[in-house]
Amino acid sequence: MTKILSVNAGSSSLKFKLLNMPEESVIAEGLIERIGGSLDQDDNVTIKFNGEKHKSRQAFKNHEDAINLMLSQFKKFGIVDNFNEIKGIGHRVVAGGEWFNKSVLINDEVLNKIERLAAYAPLHNPANAMGIRAFSKIIPDATEVAVFDTAFHQTMPKENYLYAVPYEYYTKYGVRRYGAHGTSHKYVSEQAAKLIGKPLEELKMITLHLGAGASVTAIKNGRSFDTSMGFSPLAGLVMATRSGDVDVSLIDYIKAKEDISDQEMLNVLNQKSGLLGVSTISSDMRDLLDVYDTNDHAKLAIDMFVGRVVDYIGQYYFELKGADALVFTAGIGENSVPIRKMIIDRLAFLGIKLDEDANDKHGVETKITTDDSKMAAYVIPTNEELEIARDVQNLMK
């Protein structure tokens, strides 16, 4: 057996899973949330090991702080005696650009390119690169692999991934839609096919990765056909702190009014917009749902979030000429009963009927529509870490 650590660094979270491979058995797993944000009264550190769940509450300035805590907890709970027991480390990296269309072993050149692609994913690639460097110092003998979110979307047809700008911008600079969350969309589509009982290659589905970062993907015959994120993860849906789609003319207009630089404008769109910007109180969907009935800004932010999701579902439903399934995943998609209900209720005109009892669950794999619904909807907890570990094992060979 070989111990492989899968690391999934989100914009404000660190999800990890230590597995025995090739058995695919989980040794330990955990989640650190609210990295770089303010704490509330809830625990934000969870580690599961040996049938027990250990929770704590701690502030983290950045992802490096979170990594150091995770590794110290591994020793504290006896998960490993020595870090060298971990033979492989797989890193989820959001942006691979035109350079990477599959997972690769990490060397100095690969790490340099990941950092150079920061413009494509400013909230993620820098954190990914920092994590890679941190692990390289602590466990230098481990095989490190980069698994790219963009790889799954390389199958999109050209008319879906190109922008209607001068074609030379694509050939010279790689300007195109890359998408993100590809590992997650791929995993949940495969799981949905198993639940439906048909080969993935015969199905059409719309997968909803709804978390702090959020995206929708149209999947046709097992391949990504279209996706909401674009050149960077800034495009598409309303997200925790990201604006999603905006009229580009607004950028120069706001810059002039606020007298801010290009970088400051990007920071506004990436870090001060979305749920946080509209609600004015929080980027966390749970906080906003708590005051949905009493705070107009929170209600507006949630209604905008749900509305954009429904917009993309409608677009992809017509692009695919119908769909066999709708799949909810990631933090909000897996756990937010009211958000799923709001989305499904708005799709009633398509003959989609919510099973209220089935929907009243958190983080479990289940069908949430009635048997007479014209399109099935499922909740499928994503398992990007397992997909990552499989790639690490293959490349270690």
C-alpha positions in Angstrom: 0.0 0.0 0.0 1.1 3.5 -0.8 0.0 6.6 1.1 -1.0 9.4 -1.2 -2.2 12.8 -0.1 -4.7 14.7 -2.2 -4.8 18.5 -1.6 -7.7 20.6 -2.9 -7.1 24.3 -2.1 -10.1 26.5 -2.8 -10.1 30.2 -2.7 -11.0 30.2 1.1 -10.6 26.5 2.0 -8.3 23.6 2.2 -9.8 20.1 1.6 -7.5 17.1 2.0 -7.6 13.4 2.0 -4.9 10.8 2.8 -5.5 7.5 1.0 -4.0 4.1 0.8 -3.6 3.3 -2.9 -4.4 1.4 -5.0 -7.0 0.2 -2.5 -8.6 3.7 -2.5 -9.2 3.4 1.2 -9.3 6.6 3.2 -6.9 6.9 6.1 -7.8 10.5 7.1 -9.6 13.4 5.6 -10.5 16.9 6.6 -11.5 20.4 5.7 -10.3 23.8 6.8 -12.6 26.7 6.0 -12.7 30.5 6.2 -9.0 30.9 5.4 -8.2 34.6 5.2 -11.6 35.5 6.5 -13.2 36.3 9.8 -14.3 33.6 12.3 -17.8 33.1 13.5 -18.9 30.9 16.4 -18.7 27.6 14.4 -15.7 25.3 14.2 -13.8 25.7 11.0 -11.3 22.9 11.2 -12.4 19.3 10.8 -10.3 16.1 10.7 -11.8 12.6 10.4 -9.6 9.7 11.4 -10.2 6.2 12.7 -14.0 6.7 12.9 -13.7 9.9 15.0 -14.2 13.5 14.0 -11.9 16.2 15.6 -13.1 19.8 15.4 -11.6 23.0 16.3 -11.7 26.7 15.7 -8.7 28.7 14.5 -8.0 31.8 12.4 -5.7 31.4 9.3 -4.0 34.3 7.5 -3.3 32.2 4.4 -3.1 28.7 3.0 0.4 28.1 4.3 -0.9 28.5 7.9 -3.6 25.9 7.1 -1.1 23.4 5.7 1.1 23.7 8.7 -1.8 23.0 11.0 -3.0 20.0 8.9 0.5 18.3 9.0 0.9 19.0 12.8 -2.5 17.4 13.3 -1.4 14.3 11.4 1.3 13.7 13.9 -0.8 14.7 16.9 -3.4 12.1 16.1 -0.9 9.4 15.1 -2.0 9.4 11.5 1.6 9.3 10.5 4.7 8.9 12.5 6.9 10.5 9.9 6.0 12.7 7.0 8.1 10.5 4.7 5.4 7.9 4.9 3.5 10.0 2.4 4.9 8.9 -0.9 2.8 11.0 -3.3 1.1 14.4 -3.1 -1.5 15.5 -5.7 -2.3 19.1 -6.0 -5.5 20.5 -7.5 -4.4 23.4 -9.7 -7.1 25.5 -11.3 -5.5 27.0 -14.4 -3.4 25.0 -16.8 -3.9 27.3 -19.8 -2.9 25.9 -23.2 0.2 24.3 -21.6 -1.5 21.5 -19.7 -4.3 19.3 -20.9 -3.5 16.5 -18.4 -2.0 15.8 -15.0 1.8 16.1 -14.8 4.7 15.5 -12.5 5.8 18.8 -10.9 9.3 20.1 -11.5 10.7 23.7 -11.5 9.4 24.4 -15.0 5.9 23.2 -14.2 5.8 25.2 -11.0 7.0 28.3 -12.8 4.3 27.9 -15.4 1.6 27.5 -12.7 2.8 30.8 -11.2 2.8 32.4 -14.6 -0.8 31.3 -15.1 -1.9 33.3 -12.1 -3.7 35.8 -14.3 -6.0 33.0 -15.3 -6.9 32.1 -11.7 -5.7 34.9 -9.4 -7.5 33.5 -6.3 -6.2 29.9 -6.8 -3.0 29.4 -8.7 -0.9 31.5 -6.3 -2.3 29.5 -3.4 -1.7 26.2 -5.3 1.9 27.2 -6.0 2.5 28.2 -2.4 1.1 24.8 -1.2 3.4 23.0 -3.6 6.4 24.9 -2.3 5.4 24.3 1.3 5.0 20.5 0.8 8.3 20.3 -1.1 10.2 21.7 1.9 8.5 19.5 4.4 8.3 16.2 2.4 11.0 16.6 -0.3 11.1 13.0 -1.3 7.4 12.7 -2.1 6.3 12.6 -5.8 4.3 15.7 -6.4 1.7 15.9 -9.2 -0.4 18.8 -10.5 -4.0 17.9 -11.5 -5.6 20.7 -13.5 -9.2 21.8 -13.3 -9.0 23.0 -16.9 -8.1 19.6 -18.4 -11.6 18.2 -18.5 -12.9 21.1 -20.5 -10.4 20.6 -23.4 -13.1 18.7 -25.2 -15.4 21.7 -25.7 -16.0 22.6 -29.4 -14.2 25.6 -30.7 -17.4 27.6 -31.1 -18.0 27.2 -27.3 -14.5 28.0 -26.0 -13.5 30.9 -28.3 -14.5 34.6 -27.7 -15.7 36.8 -30.5 -12.5 38.9 -30.4 -9.8 39.1 -33.1 -8.7 35.5 -33.7 -5.0 36.4 -33.4 -5.6 37.0 -29.7 -6.2 33.2 -29.4 -3.2 32.2 -31.5 -0.8 34.7 -30.0 -2.0 34.8 -26.4 -4.2 31.8 -25.7 -7.3 33.9 -25.2 -10.2 31.5 -24.8 -12.6 29.9 -22.4 -10.8 27.4 -20.1 -13.3 26.7 -17.4 -12.6 25.3 -14.0 -13.7 22.6 -11.5 -13.2 20.1 -14.2 -12.1 17.3 -11.8 -15.3 17.8 -9.9 -17.6 17.9 -12.9 -16.0 14.8 -14.3 -16.3 12.8 -11.0 -20.0 13.7 -10.4 -21.0 13.0 -14.0 -19.5 9.5 -13.7 -21.3 8.9 -10.4 -24.6 10.1 -11.8 -24.3 7.7 -14.7 -24.0 4.8 -12.2 -27.1 6.0 -10.4 -29.0 6.4 -13.6 -27.8 2.9 -14.7 -26.7 3.9 -18.2 -23.3 4.4 -19.8 -22.0 7.9 -19.4 -21.4 8.1 -23.1 -25.1 7.9 -23.8 -26.2 10.6 -21.4 -26.5 14.4 -21.4 -26.4 16.2 -18.1 -25.9 19.6 -16.4 -23.6 19.6 -13.4 -23.7 22.4 -10.8 -20.5 22.9 -8.7 -21.8 25.4 -6.2 -19.4 26.5 -3.6 -17.4 29.7 -2.8 -16.3 29.2 -6.4 -19.2 28.1 -8.6 -19.6 26.8 -12.1 -22.1 25.0 -14.4 -21.1 22.5 -17.0 -23.0 21.0 -19.9 -21.8 17.4 -20.4 -22.6 15.6 -23.6 -21.7 11.9 -24.0 -19.3 12.1 -21.1 -17.4 15.1 -22.4 -17.5 18.7 -21.4 -19.5 20.6 -24.0 -19.8 24.0 -22.5 -19.0 25.6 -19.1 -19.8 28.9 -17.3 -16.3 29.9 -16.2 -14.1 31.5 -18.9 -10.6 32.7 -19.4 -10.4 32.8 -15.6 -12.7 31.6 -12.8 -14.0 35.1 -12.5 -16.6 34.6 -15.3 -20.0 33.0 -15.0 -22.1 32.7 -11.8 -22.3 35.0 -8.9 -19.9 33.6 -6.4 -18.7 34.2 -2.8 -16.5 37.2 -3.6 -16.4 37.0 -7.4 -18.8 39.0 -9.6 -19.3 36.5 -12.3 -20.4 37.9 -15.7 -20.3 41.7 -16.0 -20.4 44.1 -18.9 -16.7 44.8 -19.6 -17.5 48.5 -20.3 -18.2 48.8 -16.5 -14.5 48.2 -15.8 -13.2 51.5 -17.3 -16.2 53.3 -16.0 -15.7 52.2 -12.4 -11.9 52.7 -12.6 -12.4 56.3 -13.6 -15.1 57.0 -11.0 -13.1 55.3 -8.1 -9.7 56.4 -9.4 -8.3 52.9 -9.1 -5.7 50.9 -11.0 -6.2 47.9 -13.2 -5.0 45.5 -10.4 -7.3 47.2 -7.9 -10.2 46.8 -10.2 -9.4 43.1 -10.6 -9.2 42.8 -6.8 -12.7 44.4 -6.5 -14.2 41.9 -9.0 -12.4 38.9 -7.5 -12.4 39.6 -3.8 -15.0 42.3 -3.0 -17.9 41.4 -5.3 -20.4 38.5 -5.5 -22.3 37.5 -2.4 -20.1 39.7 -0.3 -20.4 42.8 -2.5 -24.2 42.6 -2.9 -25.1 41.6 0.7 -22.5 43.9 2.3 -22.3 41.5 5.2 -20.7 38.2 4.3 -19.4 36.0 1.5 -20.7 32.9 3.2 -24.1 31.5 1.9 -24.9 30.2 5.4 -24.6 33.6 6.9 -26.9 35.1 4.3 -29.5 32.3 4.6 -29.6 33.0 8.4 -30.9 36.5 7.7 -32.7 35.9 4.4 -36.1 37.0 5.7 -34.9 40.0 7.6 -32.0 41.6 5.6 -32.9 43.0 2.1 -29.3 42.9 0.9 -28.8 39.3 1.9 -32.0 38.3 0.2 -31.0 40.2 -3.0 -27.6 38.5 -3.0 -29.2 35.0 -2.7 -31.8 35.8 -5.3 -29.1 36.9 -7.8 -27.1 33.8 -7.1 -30.1 31.5 -7.7 -31.1 33.5 -10.8 -27.7 33.2 -12.5 -27.7 29.4 -11.9 -31.1 29.0 -13.4 -30.0 31.2 -16.4 -27.1 28.9 -17.2 -29.3 25.7 -16.7 -31.7 27.1 -19.2 -29.0 28.0 -21.7 -27.4 24.5 -21.5 -30.7 22.7 -21.5 -31.3 24.2 -25.0 -27.7 23.7 -26.1 -27.9 20.0 -25.3 -31.4 19.8 -26.7 -32.6 18.4 -23.4 -30.8 16.7 -20.5 -31.1 13.4 -18.6 -30.0 14.8 -15.3 -29.2 17.8 -13.2 -26.4 17.2 -10.6 -25.7 19.4 -7.5 -22.3 19.2 -5.8 -19.7 21.2 -3.7 -20.3 23.0 -0.5 -23.6 24.8 -1.3 -24.8 22.2 -3.8 -24.3 19.3 -1.4 -25.5 21.0 1.8 -27.9 23.9 1.2 -31.4 22.5 1.3 -33.0 25.9 0.7 -30.8 26.8 -2.3 -31.5 23.5 -4.0 -35.2 24.1 -3.5 -35.1 27.6 -4.9 -33.4 26.4 -8.0 -35.6 23.4 -8.6 -38.8 25.4 -7.9 -37.7 27.8 -10.7 -37.4 24.9 -13.1 -40.9 23.6 -12.5 -41.9 24.7 -16.0 -39.6 22.0 -17.4 -41.6 19.4 -15.5 -39.0 19.0 -12.8 -40.6 18.1 -9.4 -38.7 18.3 -6.1 -39.0 15.5 -3.6 -39.1 17.6 -0.4 -38.2 14.7 1.9 -35.3 13.5 -0.2 -34.0 17.1 -0.5 -34.1 17.6 3.2 -30.6 16.1 3.7 -27.1 17.3 3.8 -24.0 16.0 2.0 -25.4 12.6 1.0 -25.7 11.0 -2.4 -29.4 11.0 -3.3 -32.0 11.7 -6.0 -34.0 14.7 -5.0 -36.8 14.7 -7.7 -39.9 12.6 -7.9 -40.2 9.6 -10.1 -42.6 11.4 -12.5 -40.2 14.3 -12.9 -39.2 14.8 -16.6 -35.6 15.3 -15.6 -33.9 13.7 -12.6 -31.9 15.8 -10.2 -29.2 14.4 -7.9 -27.0 15.5 -5.0 -23.6 13.9 -5.4 -20.8 14.8 -3.0 -17.8 15.5 -5.1 -14.6 13.5 -4.6 -11.9 15.4 -6.4 -9.4 14.0 -4.0 -9.9 10.4 -5.2 -9.6 11.5 -8.8 -6.4 13.3 -7.9 -5.0 10.3 -6.0 -5.6 8.1 -9.0 -3.6 10.4 -11.3 -0.8 10.6 -8.7 -0.6 6.8 -8.6 -0.6 6.5 -12.4 2.2 9.0 -12.7 4.2 7.4 -9.9 4.5 4.3 -12.0 
